[in-house]
Amino acid sequence: MLIFVLGVGIGPNPKSWRPSEVIDELDRRFQLTFSDLSLTKDEVVTVRRLDGRMVKVRRSARFGVDRLTPQVPGHPDLLMDPFQKEREHLANALRSAGWSYVVAMYGNAGKPLRRCSLKRSAAIYASTISTPSDANLETLANQALAKIGNKENFTRDGSTWLINVRPVRLSNRLCLNCHGGMKLSDPVALLAYAVAKHRKAK
């Protein structure tokens, strides 16, 4: 399982957003990462090293949650997927606006999703307050799998946290080369978002 802590950047100003709008913005960025197949190719790319020199290196192919991991050790230009900078900008803006959030990804190793077979493969914590337990999020992910069907989200509104579970669907026929026994629009993973306003914005 991979654990990430989002970095800093300059992004939008979400001080007046509702919790559901925060989730919409987070989900848009993560869905872009998993719908873009450019990182699934093993290819030679040109990058800038820390000393400023441009070099050619082989970027190994990444699939599923691995698209959120470093691609070429020692080459900072390749430490991010194409959308991670944008996610970092949003993370900084959310923190400044007083938001806390958790993003957890659940799947079945690329196979069709089934209740009680979901495993958490990645989690992102950006919170200064007590977060929902892993067990609670996993329970909600399993409940969502039973209810989502053709719907796009499943929501549980608690006293502090708004939790929303959304599917990552197979959106390109090329996805079917690796995800056997599945068809376009099938959910291949679930993203669980938990959002809370922990203080007034600066």
N, C-alpha and C positions, 0 to 999 in steps of 0.2 A: 504494500500500500504506500502511496506517495502522499506526503504532507507538504503543502506549500504555504508560505506567508507572502502575501502580495506586497510589492514595493511601493515606491512613491513616484509621483509625477505631477503634471499639471493637467487638470481635466475640467469637466463641466461643473456647474454650481448647483448641487441637488438639495439646497437647504429647504426648499418648499415642496419637495417630492413627497408623495405618499409611499408607504411601504411597498405597495404593489408596483409603483413606478420604479423603485429601486430594483426590484426583482426583474422587471422588464428589461432594464438597462444591463444588468448583469447577464441575463439569459441571452440577450442579443449578441453579446460579445463571445460567450462560450459556444453558442450554436454556430457562429461563424467559424470558429476554430475547427469544429468537428465536421462541418460541411465542406471545408476546403481540403482537397486531396493533394495539394502540392507537397506536403511533408511526407507523403507515403512513397515518394520516389527516392531511390538511391542515386545520387548524382554528384558531379563535381561542381562546386560553386566557388566564386571569388569572394573573399572576406577581408576585412581590415583587422590586422592584429593589434595588440595593445601598443606596440611600438610604431603604429601607423603604416606599416608595410602591407601592401595588398598581396595576398597569397591565394592559391587555389587549394582547396581541401575537399575531401569527399564527405558529403553529408549523408549519413546513413538514413534509411527509410524509417519512419515512425508511424505507428498505428495506434488507434484508440487513444487511451489516456497518455500514452508515451509521447503524443504530440505536444504535451505540456512540459516535457523534460528537456534538459540540454541535449543538443544535437552533436556538437563537436567540442569536446573539452579544450579549454584554452583559447577559444575563439569567441569573444564576447558578442560579435555580430550574429552568431548562430546560437546563442544561449536562449533565444526566445522564438516562439512560433510567431507567425506574421501578425497576430492580433494581441500579443501579450503586452506590448507597450500601451495599447489603448486600454487594456484592462487595468494596468498599473495607474494610468491617469485617472480612471474612474475610482480606483481604490483610494487614492489620495484625496480626491474630491469628497468621497463619502465619509472618510475619516474626519476631514475638516468640518463637514456639515453635521457631525454628531451621530453617524450611523454605525452600527455594528452588524456584521453579517457572517454567515457560514455558507459555504457551497460544498456539497458532498456529492460524489458521483458513485452510482451503483450500477452494476452490470453482472453478466454471466459469462465473462471471458469471451465476448464477441458472439456468443450463441443466443438463440431465442430466449427472451426473458421469461422466467417462471417464478411464481411466488415461492418464497423460502429458499431460492437458489441465488438470490441477489447478494453480491459481495461489494463492500465499499472499496473502490480502487484509488480514490484520491479525495483529499479534503483540503479546503482553503479556509483558514480562520483569520478574520479581521475584526476582532472584538476586544473590548475592554471590560465586558461584563460576562457573567456566567452564561455559557451557551447551552443549547439543547443537547442532551446526552446522545452519544452515538447510537445507543439502543433505541432511543425515541425516534431518531431520524430514520433508522433502518426499518422500524415498525411502520412508520408513515410511508416509506418508499414501497413497502410490500402492499400496504393498503391502496396506495395510488395505482400500483400495477393492476390491481383487480378492478379499478374504477375508471382509469383513464380511457381505455379503448381508443376510440377515434377522437376523444377530447384532447385538448392540449395541456391541461394542468389539473392539479388536485391541490386544494388549499385547506389548511388548518390554521385558524386564527386563535392564538392563545392570549393570555393576559399581557405578555411582554413581547413575544416573538410571533411574527407572521411567517408561517412555513408553507412553501409552495413547491410542488414536485412537478417537473416537466420532462417529457421524453426527448431523447436524442434519436431522431428517426433516420433511417437509411434514405438518403435523398438523391443518390446518383447510382446509375446502373453498375458503375465500376465497383461500388461497395459490395455488390453481390459476389464478386470474385473471392472475397475473403469470408463473407458471412453466409455460409451455406445453409440451405433450408429456410431462408428468409426471403422476403420480397420487399420491393420499394414501399416506403412509408412505414414499415415495421419499426417499432422502437428497439434500439439496440443497447440503450442505456437510459438511466434516469438521473436527472440533476435535481437535487434537493436544495432549495434556497431557504435560509432562515434569516430574517431581517428584523432589527429592532432599533429604535432611536434611543441612544443611551445618554444623551445630554443635549443641551442647546448648542446650536451651531456657533462657531467663533465669529 
